[in-house]
Amino acid sequence: MRIRAAVIVDPAPATLTRENLALVEVPFQFWRSQFGGPGVGDGSGNARVAEGLPGKPDMHVVPAGHYAFLAPCSAALAAAVPRICTDVPAGFDRAGFHRELNAAVVKHFREQLAVGDR
């Protein structure tokens, strides 16, 4: 089975180098946090990764920190682990963002996978 499309979401910059990114030959979306966070630094590393991507990926910069990519927290989880449930900046709409993210990812895969069916 061959991969025909991909989505990369706020990776740790050290995991993606220009050399291994040059091997990516499928259409992909790249999502990154503007403000970074634990595991991804201040966001500048992912900006550098984005600049080194081959082709013309569908780029998205989310005006939030890294934890915004985690699913919205329940009240119990927010009380137990506030670090991963507190967004940067304060007031960021994580639930709204996930609706947009999910819709964009589904659209990307539908568009890219339909190309091979033609």
C-alpha positions as CSV (number, residue, x, y, z in Angstrom):
1,M,0.0,0.0,0.0
2,R,1.3,3.4,-0.9
3,I,0.7,6.7,1.1
4,R,-1.1,9.2,-1.1
5,A,-1.5,12.1,1.3
6,A,-0.3,13.2,4.7
7,V,-0.9,15.6,7.5
8,I,1.9,16.7,9.9
9,V,0.8,18.4,13.2
10,D,3.2,20.4,15.3
11,P,6.1,17.9,15.3
12,A,9.2,18.2,17.5
13,P,11.6,20.0,15.1
14,A,14.4,17.5,15.7
15,T,12.3,14.8,14.2
16,L,12.1,16.5,10.8
17,T,15.2,17.4,8.9
18,R,15.6,18.9,5.4
19,E,17.0,15.5,4.3
20,N,14.1,13.4,5.5
21,L,11.6,16.0,4.4
22,A,13.0,16.0,0.9
23,L,11.8,12.4,0.6
24,V,8.2,13.5,1.0
25,E,6.5,13.2,-2.4
26,V,2.9,13.3,-1.5
27,P,0.6,16.3,-1.0
28,F,0.4,17.2,2.7
29,Q,-0.9,19.7,5.2
30,F,1.5,21.1,7.8
31,W,0.0,22.5,11.0
32,R,2.2,24.3,13.6
33,S,1.6,26.3,16.7
34,Q,2.7,29.9,16.7
35,F,3.8,29.9,20.3
36,G,5.2,26.4,20.7
37,G,5.4,24.6,24.0
38,P,7.0,21.6,25.7
39,G,8.6,19.3,23.2
40,V,8.5,21.8,20.3
41,G,10.3,24.8,21.9
42,D,9.1,28.4,21.2
43,G,7.7,27.6,17.8
44,S,10.6,28.9,15.8
45,G,11.9,25.4,15.2
46,N,8.7,24.4,13.4
47,A,8.8,27.6,11.5
48,R,12.2,26.5,10.2
49,V,10.9,23.0,9.4
50,A,8.0,24.6,7.5
51,E,10.4,26.7,5.4
52,G,12.3,23.6,4.4
53,L,9.3,21.6,3.2
54,P,9.4,20.4,-0.4
55,G,6.7,21.4,-2.8
56,K,3.8,23.5,-1.8
57,P,2.2,22.1,1.3
58,D,-1.0,23.4,2.7
59,M,0.4,25.5,5.6
60,H,-1.5,26.4,8.7
61,V,-0.1,28.4,11.6
62,V,-2.4,28.2,14.7
63,P,-2.3,31.3,16.9
64,A,-1.8,29.2,20.1
65,G,0.6,27.0,22.0
66,H,1.4,23.3,21.3
67,Y,-1.2,21.9,23.7
68,A,-4.0,23.4,21.6
69,F,-3.6,20.4,19.3
70,L,-4.8,18.1,22.2
71,A,-8.5,17.4,22.3
72,P,-10.5,19.8,24.5
73,C,-10.2,18.8,28.2
74,S,-13.0,17.7,30.4
75,A,-13.5,19.6,33.7
76,A,-11.9,16.6,35.5
77,L,-8.9,16.5,33.3
78,A,-8.4,20.2,33.5
79,A,-8.4,20.0,37.3
80,A,-6.0,17.0,37.3
81,V,-3.6,18.2,34.6
82,P,-4.1,22.0,34.1
83,R,-0.7,22.3,32.3
84,I,-2.1,20.5,29.2
85,C,-5.5,22.1,29.4
86,T,-4.5,25.7,29.7
87,D,-4.2,27.4,26.4
88,V,-1.7,30.1,25.3
89,P,-3.0,32.7,24.7
90,A,-5.7,32.7,27.4
91,G,-9.1,32.6,25.8
92,F,-8.0,30.5,22.8
93,D,-11.1,28.5,21.6
94,R,-9.7,25.0,21.6
95,A,-13.1,23.3,20.8
96,G,-13.7,25.7,17.9
97,F,-10.1,25.2,16.6
98,H,-10.6,21.4,16.6
99,R,-13.8,21.8,14.6
100,E,-11.8,23.8,12.0
101,L,-8.8,21.4,12.2
102,N,-10.9,18.3,11.7
103,A,-12.8,19.8,8.8
104,A,-9.6,20.9,7.1
105,V,-8.0,17.5,7.5
106,V,-11.0,15.7,6.2
107,K,-11.2,18.1,3.2
108,H,-7.5,17.6,2.5
109,F,-7.7,13.8,2.4
110,R,-11.0,13.8,0.4
111,E,-9.4,16.2,-2.2
112,Q,-6.1,14.4,-2.4
113,L,-7.4,10.8,-2.4
114,A,-10.1,11.6,-5.0
115,V,-7.3,12.7,-7.4
116,G,-6.1,9.1,-7.6
117,D,-9.6,7.9,-8.3
118,R,-9.9,9.9,-11.5
